[in-house]
Amino acid sequence: MAELSYRDAVARGIAQEMARDPDVVFLGEDVGKPGGVFKTTVGLLEQFGPLRVRDTPISEQAILGAAMGAAMTGLKPIAEIMFSDFFAVCFDYIANEIPKSRYMSNGQLKCPLVVRTANGAGSRFGAQHSQSVENWAMMIPGLKVVAPSNPRDVIGLMAAAVRDPDPVIFFEHKSLYPTTGEVPDGEIVDSLGTAKIVRPGKDATILALALMVPRALAAAEKLKAEHGIDCEVIDLRSLVPLDTQTILGSLARTHRLFTVEENPRLCGWGAEVVSIAVDEGFYEHDGPPIRITTPHVPLPAADILEDFILPNTDRIVATVQRALGN
């Protein structure tokens, strides 16, 4: 067991899979000698060489086009899009080409690739480099979507994503890169579509993803200490597939549901989760499900404004406390 940063866990997760399978290749902007713009790929070029770790031109379309071609011809590429906002530049590949190749070829072509990207706010990068866009990806049939919240899950979910026969969008949160956590020694392999109960509780269920997980945990501790409200916190980890059994099982115990979402409120992932919870667990609710979200606005660059609009511990505490009437 070792203490590892989220940033270093990315490199370890990629290296684990490249060492295991020679068909795994890695490409993206500045991922080789520079070690990545966020220093998440340091050492990979030296370990695996320039044939398997390739720096690309500044062209998101070229990166995903090359990755798709490699996947269709037998390799297992990991492609980096530097900022998730840039999915808009190569959206034809993400929405029309990569996820539909197996279906449109009647199974003759497979596209086992991972698109990893830096997602989310908190780094003062402004409206075009700070968005949380996991809802963009989860709406597309044929894509799997994961977003780890801690270093151990970075490695385990990376392994699951690389070994999956379908394309996976792998969201890494920029604000989590410097955070640390305990990581077991040896190979770590997880499974897609599994949520984790990271804090048991009996009074309410709080669903969170990526950066919102530590904020939800902090809020749960404060709610218990200051208001006697015992919240269960679930790290969804995966949006597609979605672990509805864990969500509905928790709802059946607590009978109140809250989501904490960094994405803008309109069409956020929580809207889909709440819809499922109401459809499939209608009689378990003792009150309306409540979504705690970022407003439907562009992300400001000013630190005080960016902090203000993102869900934070105090807003989670106030919302849950108000809803439960304590």
Protein Blocks (a to p, Z undefined) as FASTA:
>chain_A
ZZddfklmmmmmmmmmmmmpmkbccddehklmnnpanlpagoklmmnojmlmccddddfk
lmmmmmmmmmmnopacddddfblklmmmmmmmmmmmmmmmmmmnnomaccddcddddede
hjonojmlmcccklmmmmpghiacdddfbfklmmmmmmmmmmpcbdcdddddfklmmpcc
dddehjddddehiacdfbgcfkbccddehjlmmmmmmmmmmmmmmnopacddddfkpabd
cdfklmmmmmmmnopacdddfbdfehpaklmmmmmmmmmmmmmpgbdcdddddddddddf
blklmmmmpccfklmmmmmmmmnoZZ
